[in-house]
Amino acid sequence: MGVVFTDIAMQALKNIRKDDTERWRLAIIGKLQSDNVFNHCRRLPRPDGKAVYLYVMQDLHITFEDGPDERTVWNVTSVPRP
């Protein structure tokens, strides 16, 4: 699944400036949505007013978080099966 996500992310990142983080995030999410690979999304507010976006896929949690320097930080975490 991680390889699949990497392929999807690389496709979504094509022709998008890396400093345009909001567009970058939306492009990846748009690609993920179009491929129906994640189950649901939650926007988790933080005390500082920024947000963490959590996307739950079959075996992965993908989080997009507003970083301290206004860049979007994304992380992919493997979720162990019960």
URNOR-V409919 format. One record per helix or strand. SS is the DSSP state (a for helix, b for strand). FROM is the first residue (numbers start at 0). TO is the last residue. Records with the same first field share a line. If there is no record, write none. Layout:
SS->FROM-TO / FROM-TO
This chain:
a->1-12 / 20-33
b->37-44 / 50-56 / 59-65 / 71-77
